[in-house]
Amino acid sequence: MSRFWSPFVKNLVPYVPGEQPKLSRLVKLNTNENPYGPSPLALAAMQAELGDSLRLYPDPNGEHLKQAVADYYSIQPDRVFVGNGSDEVLAHAFQGLFQHDKPLLFPDITYSFYPVYCGLYGISFETVALDENFQIRAEDYARPNGGIVFPNPNAPTGCLLPLVAIERILQANPDSVVLVDEAYIDFGGETAVGLVDRYPNLLVCQTLSKSRSLAGLRVGLAIGHPELIEALERVKNSFNSYPLDRLAIAGAAAAFADREHFSRTCNAVIDSRERLVAALQVLGFEALPSAANFIFVRHPAWDAAQLAATLREQGVIVRHFKHPRIEQFLRITIGTPEQNQALLDALAGQQG
Ligand SMILES: *Cc1c(COP(=O)(O)O)cnc(C)c1O
């Protein structure tokens, strides 16, 4: 705390990201990064961009990337917004679409950046409890609100909400924006992008950090009715005209074009997830059904916080959240088969 801080800053409660350790030999299964590298075509596109043109500002609208996303989903580019990571895109959506008199709704167990943005932008919110199986219940979102946001699959549970349930939420809330944060949708879910034409109140957010293995590049996007996109553009152009640099635009566009690398690596992660869940169940763990690149597990006999600490001593980092209802769970990112085996080996030494 400093006497120079504004009262506003004194009261901010920032998000705490997962640890990015300096030691490279650690098996890092704590922040849902992709264990496989980005598309070689994306890397080549960035290499090609690395030259004298960097003295020039990038395209403020990132048209090349918007077109690549539009091509991928067979939609019009005026339905696409791009930003510096989906966290930034989410922030613009909170500021531009959720600042209303009525409270924003999101699940009690969800991405912990949502309440942080509410604090940043002075948005009131109400949390809606997941059911006893940690699932979102669509009917619970039929109550007065100034907007609705949830990840699908949800984080950190990994549980997927089917599109029919999302449609029920959209239909029950024609006067609110429903933001579906699809950070993990490519690991087994069905995207809601196809609903955008029918529901002008739907905004879908995605990131290249997870399924396209470009967390270090910071690229996210939103897809929705042009009126929603226009709101995001207005906020963006009042904040930073050039959120995406030349490398990011080129690399992200090439990543969307490389469907082969994308589907191969996503399938490898999905395959490893199913194997890891089976192996953990043999050790007595229970796992929530996951459609993401992580699993949410608990062991009836082992304390989660203690287990996370013991794993860390053995060089394996997983994520533990000290939150009500989930303090006995660990969120484990799916790694390569070798990394997953290292986790299992560390757990095997744990018994007794
Ligand atoms: C990782 C994640 C994001 C943020 O992605 P970035 O594009 O890296 O900012 C957004 N929402 C959820 C639910 C996430 O897990």
The ligand as an ORCA input file, in Angstrom:
! r2SCAN-3c Opt
* xyz 0 1
  C      -7.160    -19.999    -19.808
  C      -8.526    -19.399    -19.706
  C      -8.810    -18.140    -20.239
  C      -7.732    -17.190    -20.653
  O      -7.092    -17.449    -21.787
  P      -6.002    -16.430    -22.339
  O      -6.395    -16.321    -23.766
  O      -4.696    -17.109    -22.133
  O      -6.104    -15.112    -21.641
  C     -10.112    -17.690    -20.229
  N     -11.091    -18.410    -19.668
  C     -10.858    -19.597    -19.097
  C     -11.969    -20.355    -18.490
  C      -9.562    -20.115    -19.100
  O      -9.308    -21.266    -18.486
*
